[in-house]
Amino acid sequence: MSGCAVCVYDLYEESLSAYKASVQSLRSALTASSIPEDEWPAHIRTTHMSSTGSGAVLSAFEEMERALEEKRARRSAGEAESSSVCSSVGLIEC
């Protein structure tokens, strides 16, 4: 990327691969020990992505998007109202 001998992106990829391998090893050890998955740490569980945590993040994001859309709609309505008031008074620009 930038010509560095050791690129940050390469280091990140190596670290991410090592992390994933460690998580898989831990999952295998927990399974071999007959420990039920619901007793595993939440970030290690294989059903982690479909749990309420990621759903809560998505719900918060969707709520933020709805609020922003309402704010844009109110702003547009306010600008339209201001424009109509200005034109009814005979002002070219308000």
Secondary structure, 3 states (H helix, E strand, C coil): CCCCCCCHHHHHHHHHHHHHHHHHHHHHHHHHCCCCHHHCCCCCCCCHHHCHHHHHHHHHHHHHHHHHHHHHHHHHHHHHHHHHHHHHHCCCCC
